[in-house]
Amino acid sequence: MIDKLLDRHRDVVILLARVLLMALFVISGWSKLTDFAGTVAYMEYLKTPMPSVAAGIAVAMEVGVGIALLAGVWVRPLSLALAIFVAGAALIGHPFWSMIGAERALNLTHFLKDMSIMGGLLLLAITGGGRFALTKG
């Protein structure tokens, strides 16, 4: 029963998945863009190489790729690219393995959330954007 319902509304479910996943990236990326100096400072705090470049990449991926995926442009390759970006962000931003106590627990949770987001992005890379995408790829 549930299979038939989901098959019948497959494209709507894919669109909903894109909207729900990309809300995080577009909102977070917009915040990074509007406080770019703060974003660079945070990259410095994380000891990210070339903090200004890293901040620019984060904004481009979150806002640019986020909007493209929301619109359904090149969903398969951009979902894969964003999944790789999230993996890097998780490794740099949430190194729970080097922490203890509450800090470790918080960063482990954020790391696992990033892994879950990667799962959704990998599914989009497989399914594509559906009927409500601007491009087929």
Residue frames as qw, qx, qy, qz and C-alpha x, y, z in Angstrom:
[[0.000, 0.885, 0.465, 0.000, 0.00, 0.00, 0.00],
 [0.274, -0.842, 0.099, 0.454, 2.69, 2.50, 1.01],
 [0.474, -0.150, 0.587, 0.639, 4.78, 1.51, -2.04],
 [0.270, 0.596, 0.637, 0.408, 1.93, 2.37, -4.42],
 [0.119, -0.947, -0.263, 0.144, 1.27, 5.66, -2.64],
 [0.383, -0.682, 0.303, 0.545, 4.94, 6.68, -2.80],
 [0.453, 0.096, 0.661, 0.591, 5.29, 5.54, -6.42],
 [0.185, 0.775, 0.562, 0.220, 2.25, 7.56, -7.41],
 [0.118, -0.991, -0.061, -0.014, 3.63, 10.67, -5.71],
 [0.832, -0.077, 0.041, 0.548, 7.31, 10.00, -6.36],
 [0.394, 0.503, 0.091, 0.764, 8.06, 13.36, -7.94],
 [0.354, -0.818, -0.080, -0.447, 6.30, 15.28, -5.16],
 [0.831, -0.528, -0.004, 0.173, 8.29, 13.34, -2.54],
 [0.718, 0.134, 0.066, 0.680, 11.55, 14.09, -4.38],
 [0.083, 0.705, 0.090, 0.698, 10.64, 17.78, -4.55],
 [0.605, -0.762, -0.058, -0.223, 9.81, 17.76, -0.83],
 [0.867, -0.265, 0.007, 0.422, 13.16, 16.08, -0.11],
 [0.507, 0.405, 0.064, 0.758, 14.98, 18.77, -2.10],
 [0.197, -0.787, -0.084, -0.578, 13.14, 21.57, -0.29],
 [0.755, -0.653, -0.040, -0.046, 13.72, 20.08, 3.16],
 [0.833, -0.111, 0.037, 0.541, 17.40, 19.34, 2.55],
 [0.433, 0.446, 0.109, 0.776, 18.18, 22.66, 0.88],
 [0.320, -0.885, -0.189, -0.279, 16.43, 24.82, 3.49],
 [0.746, -0.567, 0.032, 0.347, 19.33, 24.09, 5.83],
 [0.654, 0.043, 0.240, 0.716, 21.99, 25.00, 3.26],
 [0.176, 0.672, 0.295, 0.656, 20.38, 28.15, 1.86],
 [0.426, -0.875, -0.144, -0.179, 19.54, 29.59, 5.30],
 [0.754, -0.510, 0.107, 0.401, 22.92, 28.69, 6.79],
 [0.606, 0.209, 0.286, 0.712, 24.80, 29.87, 3.71],
 [0.036, 0.824, 0.257, 0.504, 22.90, 33.17, 3.65],
 [0.570, -0.819, -0.025, 0.066, 23.92, 33.74, 7.26],
 [0.744, -0.234, 0.232, 0.581, 27.54, 33.05, 6.33],
 [0.418, 0.508, 0.334, 0.675, 27.30, 35.46, 3.39],
 [0.150, -0.881, -0.207, -0.398, 25.70, 38.32, 5.33],
 [0.502, -0.819, 0.277, 0.001, 28.31, 38.00, 8.11],
 [0.839, 0.444, -0.252, 0.186, 31.24, 37.02, 5.95],
 [0.112, 0.675, -0.552, 0.476, 33.80, 38.50, 8.38],
 [0.662, -0.379, 0.479, -0.434, 32.31, 36.36, 11.14],
 [0.976, 0.197, 0.029, -0.092, 32.42, 33.33, 8.88],
 [0.581, 0.603, -0.432, 0.336, 36.11, 33.94, 8.15],
 [0.235, -0.597, 0.568, -0.515, 36.75, 34.35, 11.89],
 [0.878, -0.165, 0.316, -0.319, 35.00, 31.03, 12.55],
 [0.892, 0.400, -0.180, 0.107, 37.11, 29.35, 9.86],
 [0.239, 0.663, -0.543, 0.456, 40.20, 30.76, 11.59],
 [0.586, -0.445, 0.476, -0.482, 38.93, 29.39, 14.93],
 [0.971, 0.068, 0.174, -0.148, 38.58, 25.94, 13.31],
 [0.386, -0.568, 0.601, 0.408, 42.14, 26.30, 11.99],
 [0.757, 0.529, 0.383, 0.023, 40.89, 25.83, 8.45],
 [0.510, -0.117, 0.370, 0.768, 43.59, 26.39, 5.81],
 [0.055, 0.161, 0.365, 0.915, 43.05, 29.67, 3.93],
 [0.098, 0.439, 0.729, -0.516, 40.05, 30.78, 6.03],
 [0.317, 0.492, -0.029, -0.810, 38.85, 33.42, 3.53],
 [0.351, 0.219, -0.754, -0.510, 38.88, 30.91, 0.69],
 [0.108, -0.185, -0.964, 0.156, 37.22, 28.28, 2.87],
 [0.216, 0.469, 0.490, -0.702, 34.49, 30.77, 3.82],
 [0.376, 0.425, -0.331, -0.754, 33.95, 31.62, 0.15],
 [0.283, 0.065, -0.918, -0.270, 33.67, 27.95, -0.76],
 [0.032, 0.312, 0.853, -0.418, 31.21, 27.39, 2.08],
 [0.325, 0.500, 0.201, -0.778, 29.02, 30.27, 0.88],
 [0.376, 0.346, -0.590, -0.626, 29.19, 29.14, -2.76],
 [0.210, -0.044, -0.974, -0.069, 28.30, 25.56, -1.87],
 [0.053, 0.388, 0.776, -0.494, 25.57, 26.36, 0.61],
 [0.324, 0.590, 0.181, -0.717, 23.89, 29.25, -1.22],
 [0.328, 0.470, -0.539, -0.617, 24.80, 28.59, -4.84],
 [0.231, 0.050, -0.955, -0.176, 24.51, 24.82, -4.94],
 [0.148, 0.310, 0.783, -0.518, 21.64, 24.94, -2.45],
 [0.433, 0.516, 0.098, -0.733, 19.56, 27.19, -4.70],
 [0.364, 0.352, -0.708, -0.493, 20.47, 25.16, -7.78],
 [0.116, -0.070, -0.989, 0.064, 19.34, 21.93, -6.10],
 [0.270, 0.411, 0.567, -0.661, 16.20, 23.60, -4.81],
 [0.478, 0.528, -0.162, -0.683, 15.39, 24.60, -8.38],
 [0.886, 0.161, 0.434, -0.036, 16.34, 21.18, -9.68],
 [0.472, 0.811, -0.335, -0.086, 19.39, 22.13, -11.72],
 [0.526, 0.472, -0.689, 0.160, 21.97, 19.37, -12.32],
 [0.737, -0.533, 0.147, -0.389, 20.64, 17.50, -9.29],
 [0.983, -0.048, -0.108, 0.142, 22.76, 14.35, -9.64],
 [0.656, 0.329, -0.268, 0.625, 26.24, 15.90, -9.91],
 [0.089, -0.628, 0.226, -0.739, 25.52, 18.79, -7.54],
 [0.817, -0.492, 0.000, -0.299, 24.07, 16.45, -4.89],
 [0.922, 0.001, -0.169, 0.348, 27.23, 14.40, -5.07],
 [0.383, 0.499, -0.222, 0.745, 29.41, 17.52, -4.86],
 [0.401, -0.642, 0.137, -0.639, 27.44, 18.81, -1.87],
 [0.936, -0.331, -0.111, -0.046, 27.72, 15.41, -0.15],
 [0.762, 0.185, -0.228, 0.578, 31.51, 15.62, -0.50],
 [0.031, 0.601, -0.169, 0.781, 31.45, 19.17, 0.86],
 [0.697, -0.573, 0.007, -0.432, 29.38, 18.03, 3.86],
 [0.936, -0.126, -0.211, 0.250, 31.86, 15.22, 4.55],
 [0.508, 0.350, -0.234, 0.752, 34.70, 17.75, 4.64],
 [0.266, -0.613, 0.087, -0.739, 32.71, 20.15, 6.80],
 [0.860, -0.450, -0.134, -0.198, 31.87, 17.34, 9.23],
 [0.859, 0.001, -0.230, 0.457, 35.51, 16.29, 9.52],
 [0.325, 0.383, -0.182, 0.845, 36.78, 19.85, 9.99],
 [0.303, -0.515, 0.017, -0.801, 33.91, 21.28, 12.02],
 [0.790, -0.418, 0.085, -0.440, 32.97, 18.41, 14.34],
 [0.531, 0.378, -0.737, 0.177, 36.09, 16.43, 15.33],
 [0.750, -0.527, 0.020, -0.399, 34.35, 14.68, 18.23],
 [0.933, 0.008, -0.282, 0.225, 37.14, 12.07, 18.41],
 [0.477, 0.305, -0.352, 0.745, 39.47, 14.71, 19.88],
 [0.313, -0.505, 0.122, -0.795, 37.01, 15.91, 22.54],
 [0.253, -0.144, -0.894, 0.340, 35.65, 14.77, 25.88],
 [0.068, 0.363, 0.617, -0.695, 32.46, 15.17, 27.89],
 [0.375, 0.696, 0.454, -0.411, 29.61, 17.41, 26.75],
 [0.191, 0.694, -0.389, -0.575, 31.67, 18.91, 23.92],
 [0.085, -0.180, 0.934, 0.295, 32.27, 15.41, 22.53],
 [0.300, 0.435, 0.828, -0.187, 28.58, 14.49, 22.80],
 [0.317, 0.764, 0.161, -0.538, 27.46, 17.69, 21.06],
 [0.176, 0.622, -0.570, -0.508, 29.97, 17.34, 18.23],
 [0.210, -0.002, 0.968, 0.136, 29.22, 13.64, 17.79],
 [0.378, 0.604, 0.627, -0.317, 25.55, 14.55, 17.34],
 [0.301, 0.791, -0.130, -0.516, 26.41, 17.24, 14.77],
 [0.038, -0.422, 0.823, 0.378, 28.77, 14.86, 12.97],
 [0.285, 0.225, 0.932, 0.004, 26.06, 12.19, 12.78],
 [0.383, 0.732, 0.353, -0.439, 23.54, 14.76, 11.52],
 [0.187, 0.686, -0.472, -0.521, 25.99, 15.64, 8.77],
 [0.142, -0.139, 0.954, 0.227, 26.27, 11.95, 7.87],
 [0.366, 0.505, 0.744, -0.239, 22.45, 11.76, 7.71],
 [0.322, 0.788, -0.012, -0.524, 22.35, 14.79, 5.44],
 [0.021, 0.477, -0.764, -0.433, 24.95, 13.09, 3.23],
 [0.316, 0.184, 0.931, 0.003, 22.62, 10.10, 3.02],
 [0.395, 0.722, 0.438, -0.362, 19.82, 12.29, 1.72],
 [0.197, 0.768, -0.355, -0.495, 22.15, 13.95, -0.78],
 [0.143, -0.266, 0.906, 0.296, 23.38, 10.57, -2.02],
 [0.401, 0.444, 0.791, -0.125, 19.78, 9.47, -2.53],
 [0.355, 0.823, 0.099, -0.433, 19.17, 12.62, -4.58],
 [0.007, 0.593, -0.671, -0.445, 22.27, 11.80, -6.61],
 [0.247, 0.049, 0.956, 0.154, 20.69, 8.43, -7.42],
 [0.320, 0.614, 0.694, -0.195, 17.07, 9.54, -7.98],
 [0.221, 0.315, 0.353, 0.853, 17.76, 12.82, -9.72],
 [0.104, 0.031, 0.229, -0.967, 15.49, 15.81, -9.35],
 [0.295, 0.464, 0.799, -0.245, 12.25, 14.24, -10.49],
 [0.295, 0.644, 0.592, 0.384, 9.64, 15.75, -12.74],
 [0.111, -0.969, -0.218, 0.006, 9.70, 19.12, -10.93],
 [0.570, -0.470, 0.237, 0.631, 13.34, 19.80, -11.73],
 [0.305, 0.826, -0.121, -0.458, 14.52, 22.38, -14.25],
 [0.370, 0.571, -0.690, -0.247, 17.06, 20.00, -15.77],
 [0.946, -0.029, -0.250, -0.202, 17.19, 16.23, -16.13],
 [0.667, 0.334, -0.543, 0.387, 20.80, 15.78, -14.95]]
